[in-house]
Amino acid sequence: MIARAVFALLAAMLLFGHPAAAQHGGIQAFAGDWRGGSIDLVTPNPLGDSLRDLEVKINVHKDGSFTMLSLARIGKAARTGEAARVRAMEFKPTKTPHLWQAQLSCDPSGALGCAWARVDGNRLVVTAIDVDENGAIETQVTERALEGSSMRIHFLSYVEGKPRRELRGSLQRYQVR
């Protein structure tokens, strides 16, 4: 019952985004290749396992959809350039301005769950909801805020409403050669 209420509340928050989004550049402002890093604020580790190297690639398409590829190298992998965690999503526009839905199964108990993206002024907020094999609901919210030539990252993860992870970092736009 509580899980359904949380899911409904998050969906409503996403569908009724802030009207300021209509007054800004939209998703095109976020397009490009970005690199930087972040640190895990919930489980900081002096050996560096809380450090992450990040890459984000956002491609905007003529039909208003966009794709986002995120790579993260964590801890030792960040220091040695080893394999990264990769997440790729394609977002299609919805009937609501400045709101996109990921082309996932959107069955929260499925392998990929549900995800939405919305532009609110200088912020691109992606919210994903998954249900694990034990029925626990995980909600992930990633805010990407443009500040000059930088993109500030703030990531929150909750399991059953309890904080699991919080990351903060910054990315810079780079040119692909």
C-alpha positions in Angstrom: 0.0 0.0 0.0 2.7 2.5 1.0 4.8 1.4 -2.0 1.9 2.2 -4.4 1.4 5.6 -2.8 5.1 6.4 -3.2 5.1 5.3 -6.8 1.9 7.4 -7.5 3.4 10.4 -5.8 6.7 10.2 -7.8 4.7 9.8 -11.0 2.6 12.8 -10.2 5.7 14.9 -9.4 7.2 14.0 -12.8 4.1 14.7 -14.8 3.5 18.1 -13.4 6.9 19.7 -13.8 7.8 23.2 -13.0 6.4 25.8 -15.5 9.8 27.5 -15.7 10.9 24.7 -18.0 9.0 26.3 -20.9 11.0 29.5 -20.5 14.5 27.9 -21.0 16.4 26.1 -23.8 15.1 22.6 -23.1 17.0 19.4 -23.6 19.2 20.8 -26.4 21.2 22.7 -23.7 22.3 19.4 -22.2 23.4 17.8 -25.5 27.1 16.8 -25.8 29.8 14.8 -24.2 30.7 15.4 -20.6 33.5 14.2 -18.3 34.3 14.6 -14.6 33.9 12.9 -11.3 31.9 12.5 -8.2 32.2 11.3 -4.6 29.8 9.1 -2.6 28.7 11.1 0.4 26.9 8.3 2.2 29.7 5.7 2.3 32.9 7.8 2.0 36.1 5.7 2.1 39.5 7.2 2.7 41.0 4.6 0.2 39.1 6.2 -2.6 36.4 3.6 -3.2 33.9 6.5 -2.9 35.5 8.3 -5.9 34.0 7.9 -9.4 35.1 9.0 -12.8 32.0 9.9 -14.9 31.2 10.3 -18.5 27.8 11.2 -19.9 26.9 11.5 -23.6 23.5 13.1 -24.4 22.4 13.0 -28.1 19.2 14.9 -29.0 17.3 13.7 -32.1 15.2 15.6 -34.6 12.0 14.0 -33.4 12.5 15.4 -29.8 13.8 12.2 -28.3 17.2 11.8 -26.8 19.6 9.1 -25.8 21.8 9.2 -22.7 24.8 7.0 -22.1 26.4 7.1 -18.6 29.7 5.5 -17.7 31.1 5.3 -14.1 34.4 4.0 -13.0 34.4 3.4 -9.3 37.2 3.3 -6.7 40.2 1.3 -8.0 38.7 1.2 -11.5 38.6 5.1 -11.5 42.3 5.1 -10.7 43.4 2.4 -13.2 40.9 3.0 -16.0 39.4 -0.4 -15.7 35.9 -1.4 -16.9 33.0 0.9 -16.2 29.4 0.6 -15.2 27.4 1.5 -18.2 23.8 2.6 -18.5 22.1 3.5 -21.8 18.6 4.9 -22.1 16.5 6.3 -24.9 13.9 8.9 -23.9 10.8 9.7 -26.0 8.8 12.9 -25.6 5.4 12.6 -23.8 2.3 14.8 -24.2 3.5 16.8 -21.3 6.0 19.6 -22.3 9.6 19.0 -21.2 8.9 15.4 -20.0 10.3 12.3 -21.6 9.7 8.6 -20.8 12.5 6.1 -21.2 11.8 3.3 -23.6 12.0 0.6 -21.0 9.5 -2.0 -20.0 8.0 0.4 -17.5 7.0 -2.6 -15.4 8.6 -1.7 -12.1 9.0 -5.4 -11.3 10.7 -6.0 -14.6 14.4 -6.1 -15.3 14.5 -2.4 -16.4 11.8 -0.7 -14.3 10.6 2.8 -15.3 12.4 6.1 -15.9 11.4 9.6 -16.8 13.4 12.7 -17.6 12.2 16.3 -17.3 13.8 19.7 -17.9 13.2 22.3 -15.3 15.1 25.5 -16.1 18.8 24.7 -16.1 18.2 21.2 -14.6 17.7 17.8 -16.3 16.2 15.5 -13.7 16.0 11.7 -14.4 14.0 9.6 -12.0 14.1 5.8 -12.2 12.0 3.3 -10.2 12.9 -0.4 -9.9 11.6 -3.3 -7.8 14.3 -5.8 -6.7 13.9 -9.6 -6.5 12.6 -9.3 -2.8 10.0 -6.7 -3.7 11.9 -3.7 -2.3 11.4 -0.5 -4.3 14.5 1.5 -5.2 14.1 5.1 -6.5 17.0 6.8 -8.1 17.0 10.6 -8.8 19.8 12.2 -10.8 19.8 15.9 -11.2 22.1 17.4 -13.8 22.3 21.2 -13.5 24.1 23.5 -16.0 26.3 26.2 -14.4 28.3 28.1 -17.0 30.4 25.5 -18.9 29.9 22.9 -16.2 27.3 20.3 -15.3 26.8 19.7 -11.6 25.6 16.2 -10.7 23.5 15.2 -7.7 22.4 11.6 -7.4 20.2 10.1 -4.7 19.2 6.5 -4.3 16.5 5.3 -1.8 15.4 1.8 -1.0 12.0 1.6 0.6 12.3 5.4 1.3 15.6 5.1 3.2 18.7 6.8 1.7 21.2 4.3 0.2 23.6 6.5 -1.7 24.2 10.1 -2.4 26.7 11.3 -5.0 27.8 14.9 -5.9 30.1 15.8 -8.6 30.9 18.0 -11.6 31.4 17.4 -15.3 32.9 19.5 -18.1 31.9 19.5 -21.7 34.6 18.0 -24.0 35.1 17.6 -27.7 35.2 14.1 -29.3 38.1 13.9 -31.7 
